[in-house]
Amino acid sequence: MRFEFDGSLWRWEARTEDWYFITVPAELGGDIAEMPRMRRGFGAVKVEAVIGGTRWRTSIFPQQEVPGVGQEYVLPVKKAVRLAEKLEPGTEIRVVIELVQL
């Protein structure tokens, strides 16, 4: 299953290093949460992500339930992708994710 959306890169400041994410809209997350798949730790869902010309495999993680809308997920965006696509926090980005079936 393939999902396409626009999102904004944001930074989460951790103790030792910063992490960067894009929020998957709850409207799509509701569909993702209902897809049959092997359950993974922390509710993670394996995906293949595409931003610009960069494609990589990762997992999205549940963030919060939006009542009446669906489940928000967050997509971690690693440094190599941020550098390749010249991404900065606040940048609006077109994202494609495909669920990876195991």
C-alpha positions in Angstrom: 0.0 0.0 0.0 1.3 3.4 -1.0 0.6 6.8 0.7 1.6 10.2 -0.5 1.5 13.4 1.6 3.0 16.8 2.3 4.7 17.4 5.7 7.1 19.6 7.5 10.4 18.5 8.9 10.7 19.0 12.7 13.4 18.4 15.3 13.1 16.6 18.5 15.9 17.4 20.9 17.1 14.4 22.8 19.7 14.2 25.5 22.6 13.1 23.3 21.6 14.1 19.8 18.7 15.6 17.9 16.3 13.5 15.8 14.3 14.8 12.8 10.8 13.7 11.8 7.9 14.3 9.5 4.4 13.7 10.9 2.2 11.3 8.8 -1.3 12.9 8.8 -3.8 11.1 11.0 -6.1 10.7 8.0 -3.6 8.4 6.4 -2.5 6.9 9.7 -5.9 5.6 10.4 -5.7 3.6 7.1 -2.1 2.5 8.0 -3.2 1.3 11.5 -5.9 -0.9 10.0 -3.6 -2.6 7.5 -3.0 -6.3 8.4 0.8 -6.8 9.1 3.2 -8.3 11.5 3.3 -6.4 14.8 6.6 -4.8 15.7 8.0 -3.2 18.8 6.5 0.2 19.9 3.8 -0.2 17.2 6.3 0.4 14.5 5.4 -0.1 10.8 8.1 -1.0 8.3 8.1 1.3 5.3 10.1 2.3 2.3 10.2 6.2 2.1 10.9 8.5 -0.7 11.7 12.2 -0.5 12.9 13.8 -3.7 15.4 11.5 -5.3 16.2 9.6 -2.1 14.7 6.3 -1.2 15.3 4.4 2.1 13.8 1.7 4.4 12.8 2.7 7.9 9.9 2.4 10.3 7.2 4.8 11.2 6.1 5.0 14.8 2.7 5.9 16.3 2.7 9.4 17.8 -0.9 10.1 19.0 -4.5 9.2 18.3 -6.5 12.0 16.9 -10.2 11.4 18.0 -12.5 11.0 15.1 -9.6 11.2 12.6 -7.0 8.5 13.0 -3.6 7.6 14.3 -0.7 10.0 13.7 2.7 8.4 12.9 6.1 10.0 12.7 8.7 9.2 10.0 12.3 9.6 11.1 14.5 11.3 8.5 18.1 10.4 8.9 21.0 12.7 8.3 22.0 11.2 4.9 18.5 12.0 3.6 18.5 15.5 5.1 21.9 16.3 3.5 21.1 14.7 0.1 17.8 16.6 -0.2 19.0 19.8 1.6 16.3 19.7 4.2 16.0 22.0 7.2 13.5 22.1 10.0 10.3 23.8 8.8 10.8 22.7 5.2 7.6 21.6 3.5 8.3 18.2 1.9 6.4 15.8 -0.5 6.7 12.3 1.0 5.8 8.9 -0.3 5.8 5.9 1.9 5.0 2.3 1.0 4.3 -0.4 3.6 6.8 -3.2 3.5 5.3 -6.6 3.8 7.4 -9.2 5.6 
